[in-house]
Amino acid sequence: MNHIIYIFWLAEEPWSAIRYYWPVTLALVAAVVVASIFNFPFLRSRFRRRHLLVFLPLGVSLLVLVWGSLMRHTDQHSLAPDWPSRVVEGLLIAQLLTEIGVVYVLKGYRWFSAAAVLLEQWVGVAFAFVAGMSVTGD
């Protein structure tokens, strides 16, 4: 399976985990909905370009998927090297730091940005779990 097809397959797998733990997903989506009712930054009168920073952590999640696709371990006769999984962990920590920065920067919309980045972290953890399985050969 080439890298392009594999990355789409790899991107499909975390969604089954997110659906499996639907109560957590539903609670996080409800938090985003409630926060956006009271504090939605994307209305035309209040919109600023910096409000788009709330989507920045999703880029880190995509990097995790690309890394999991490029560094997959397919050799069944040897152990996977340790460093690709450490990169996945580092990207997950980078995503967490990015999310903290986004909540800090979006000063007037902290409730909305906090709810949104919590949902993005939930998706990021699922992506990192699948990418970690890919780079370790599990």
Protein Blocks (a to p, Z undefined) as FASTA:
>chain_A
ZZklmmmmmmmmmmmmmmmmmmlmmmmmmmmmmmmmmmcckbfklgcfklmmmmmmmmmm
mmmmmmmmmmpcfbfkbccdfklmmmmmmmmmmmmmmmmmmmmmmmmlmmmmmmmmmmmm
mmmmmmmmmmmmmmnoZZ
